[in-house]
Amino acid sequence: MKKIKKIIALVVFCCLIPWFGAAVVFGEPPVHTLKKVEADYLYNLLLFIHWPGRQRERLTICVIDDESIGAFLMPAANKPIKGSSQSMGVKNLASNFKARDLKFCSLIFISKKDGPDMKQILAKIKGLPLLTVSDLPGFVERGGMIGLVTRHGRLRWQINQAAAREAGLSFAAQILRNADMVVGREDK
């Protein structure tokens, strides 16, 4: 039953891609449209990541310096994640966050605004079981775990499997199969 729910979530996740692409056909989408789609991706990613240890009751998305994505996620906060018994939380952080601010974070989104600080941010969280996601160009090549990229008018994702493995995280096969690119793929 759990597998069926994950498959349904993946189908919904993949359905966002054509929707975004259609918006681009008529020109560049407004920034708020892109941010809404990115927020939807972050929410859906929670279903395809395996954190170490026992299942967490609450998965919190921490957003650094991007209130618009936090605002799009807020309506789903404190509600059960579809297909799961877990709930989602949202926390906005400044780029000068302290380690204690990450206590409840499961996923951390690093915005384009933090491009110059990305290296320091990744160093602060290295080794913690936090999924790192960003829309910065070249994010996965520079040590991030999931990069959101626009290809041919569609929002896609790239994965750095080696960086996730170092943090004790793993990805569901569906998300790896549908990634635009996987760096550090495990050989099976």
C-alpha positions in Angstrom: 0.0 0.0 0.0 2.8 2.4 0.9 4.5 1.6 -2.5 1.3 2.4 -4.3 1.0 5.8 -2.5 4.6 6.6 -3.5 3.9 5.7 -7.1 0.9 7.9 -7.1 2.9 10.8 -5.6 5.6 10.3 -8.3 2.9 10.5 -11.0 1.6 13.8 -9.5 5.2 15.0 -9.2 5.9 14.3 -12.8 2.6 15.9 -13.9 4.0 19.2 -12.6 6.7 19.1 -15.3 4.4 19.6 -18.3 2.3 22.2 -16.4 5.4 24.3 -15.9 6.6 23.7 -19.5 3.2 24.9 -20.9 3.6 28.2 -18.9 7.0 28.7 -20.6 5.6 28.3 -24.1 3.9 31.7 -23.7 7.1 33.4 -22.5 9.1 33.3 -19.3 6.8 32.5 -16.4 6.5 35.0 -13.6 9.0 34.4 -10.8 6.1 33.6 -8.5 5.0 30.7 -10.8 8.5 29.2 -10.8 8.7 29.6 -7.0 5.3 27.8 -6.7 6.5 24.9 -8.8 9.8 24.7 -6.9 7.8 24.7 -3.6 5.7 21.8 -4.9 8.8 19.9 -5.8 10.3 20.4 -2.3 7.0 19.1 -0.8 7.0 16.0 -3.1 10.7 15.3 -2.6 9.9 14.4 1.1 8.2 11.3 -0.2 11.2 9.9 -2.0 14.0 10.4 0.5 15.0 7.9 3.2 16.6 9.4 6.3 18.8 7.3 8.6 17.2 5.8 11.8 13.6 5.5 12.6 10.9 7.2 10.6 10.4 10.8 11.7 6.9 12.0 12.7 7.5 15.5 11.2 9.7 16.5 8.2 10.6 20.1 8.2 11.7 22.1 5.1 14.1 24.9 6.1 14.3 27.6 3.5 17.3 30.0 3.5 16.6 33.6 2.3 13.6 32.8 0.1 10.4 33.8 1.8 8.4 33.3 -1.4 9.0 29.5 -1.4 8.3 29.4 2.4 5.0 31.2 1.8 4.0 28.7 -0.9 4.8 25.8 1.4 3.0 27.4 4.5 -0.5 26.1 3.6 0.7 22.5 3.8 2.5 23.0 7.1 1.3 21.0 10.1 -0.8 18.8 7.9 -0.1 15.1 7.0 2.0 14.6 3.9 0.0 12.9 1.3 0.5 9.1 1.3 2.3 9.3 4.7 1.6 9.4 8.4 4.2 12.2 8.7 3.4 15.9 8.8 5.4 18.7 7.2 6.8 21.8 8.9 8.3 25.0 7.3 11.0 27.2 8.8 12.6 30.3 7.2 16.3 30.8 8.0 18.7 33.7 7.3 22.0 32.8 5.5 23.9 33.4 8.8 21.9 30.6 10.6 23.5 28.8 13.5 23.8 25.0 13.9 21.0 25.0 16.5 18.6 26.4 13.9 18.9 23.1 12.0 17.7 20.9 14.9 14.4 20.0 13.3 15.3 20.4 9.6 15.0 17.5 7.2 15.5 19.4 3.9 17.3 22.6 3.5 16.6 24.8 0.4 19.5 27.2 -0.5 18.2 30.0 -2.8 20.0 31.6 -5.7 20.5 34.7 -3.4 22.9 32.5 -1.4 25.2 31.6 -4.3 28.2 33.5 -2.9 27.6 31.8 0.5 26.8 28.3 -0.8 30.2 26.8 -0.1 30.1 28.0 3.6 26.5 26.8 4.0 27.3 23.3 2.7 30.4 23.2 5.0 28.2 24.1 8.0 25.8 21.2 7.3 28.3 18.6 6.1 27.7 15.2 7.6 24.3 16.1 9.0 21.3 14.0 7.7 19.9 17.0 5.8 18.8 16.9 2.2 20.2 19.9 0.4 18.3 21.4 -2.5 18.9 24.5 -4.6 18.1 26.2 -7.8 21.8 27.4 -8.1 23.5 26.5 -11.4 26.0 23.6 -10.9 24.7 22.9 -7.4 25.2 19.1 -7.5 28.6 19.4 -9.1 29.7 21.5 -6.1 28.5 19.2 -3.4 24.7 19.8 -3.2 22.3 16.8 -3.2 19.5 17.9 -5.5 19.7 20.7 -8.0 16.5 22.2 -9.6 17.2 23.2 -13.2 15.2 24.4 -16.1 15.7 22.4 -19.3 13.8 23.1 -22.5 11.2 25.1 -20.5 10.7 22.5 -17.9 11.8 22.3 -14.3 13.9 19.2 -13.8 16.1 17.8 -11.0 19.7 16.6 -10.8 21.0 14.4 -8.1 24.4 14.0 -6.3 24.0 10.5 -4.9 27.5 10.5 -3.3 26.8 13.6 -1.3 23.5 12.1 0.0 25.2 8.9 0.9 27.8 10.8 2.9 24.9 12.3 4.9 23.3 8.9 5.4 20.4 9.7 3.0 19.2 7.6 0.1 16.7 8.1 -2.7 13.8 6.1 -3.9 14.5 4.4 -7.2 11.7 6.4 -8.9 13.4 9.8 -8.3 16.7 8.5 -9.5 15.2 7.0 -12.7 13.5 10.3 -13.6 16.5 12.6 -12.7 18.0 14.7 -15.5 21.4 13.7 -14.2 22.9 11.6 -11.4 26.4 12.3 -10.1 28.1 9.7 -7.9 25.7 6.9 -8.8 26.0 3.7 -6.9 27.0 0.7 -9.0 24.7 -2.3 -8.3 
